[in-house]
Amino acid sequence: VQICGKISGLTPAEYWSNFASVEASIKKKFPNIVVVNPMELCKHITEAHREIDEEATWEHYMDVCLASIKHVDGLVVMKNASDSKGALEEMRTAYNIGKKLYDVDGFLEGDLSA
């Protein structure tokens, strides 16, 4: 599963913490599930752009996050996702290609029905 949530408008400390917390909770509850954390997935974009002294754009990050959705079974959606243009686009993409969308709390309670 891939984690989906708000990044824009939060501080790096806030979004890194949010995504890391959800990832840790999923791994604790379901140790055999592969979790795609967009923060970890996109670290290389930030590093590559630093090397060429250029700022990575929202579109750079979204390209990677949207492309990775086709390789997961579904999205685990954080509560703040509805406040995020990018998260809404990820959910729309996942839905359109037949992926499951899970509410984070329901998922962690073991409700794997989408």
Buried (B, 14 or more C-beta within 10 A) or exposed (E): BBBBBBBEEBEEEEBBEBBBEBBEBBBEEBEEBEBBBBBBBBEEBBEEBEEEEEEBEEEBBBEEBBEBBEEBBBBBBBEBBEBBEBBBBBBEBBBEEEBBBBBBEBBBEEEBEB
